[in-house]
């Protein structure tokens, strides 16, 4: 976990990719952004759409 110059926090972690991970990441709300990997960004974006 590293605090960025703009006050944001970057977290790097190795976690198994499954529905639990998607739910966990979505639980942070709109204030969280997945930087990498891009395919998880896409999956979460699709899950957020109504």
N, C-alpha and C positions, 0 to 999 in steps of 0.2 A: 504494500500500500504506500503510495507516494502522493503527497500534496503537491498540486501543480501551482504555478505562479499566479493563476487566476482564481485560486481558492478551491478549485475542483479537486477531487481525489481520484487517482487512477489505481485500480486494483488489478493485479495479474494473478490468475489462478488456473490450475489444471483440474478440471472437473469432468466427470463423465457426462456425455451429451445424451440427455433423455428428457422426458416430459417434466421431471422434477426440476431440472435446470431451467427450462423455459419458464416454468411457473415462478421459480425463485427470482429470476431476472426481472420478470414482469412485475413482481411484487414491489419493486423499487419505484414503479410509476414512471412518469415522463421525464423525471430528472436523471435517469440512467441512460447511458448510451453504450452499446456494444461496439467497440472499435474493430476488434478481430475475434474470430474469423468472420468474413463477410457472409457466409451462408447462415450463420446464426443471426446476424443482423436481419437478413431477409425473412427468416422464419418468424422472428419476433414481430417484425413489421406486419406480416400477414396475420399473426395472431391478434394484434391490436386493432385491426380493422373490423368494424361491425359486420 
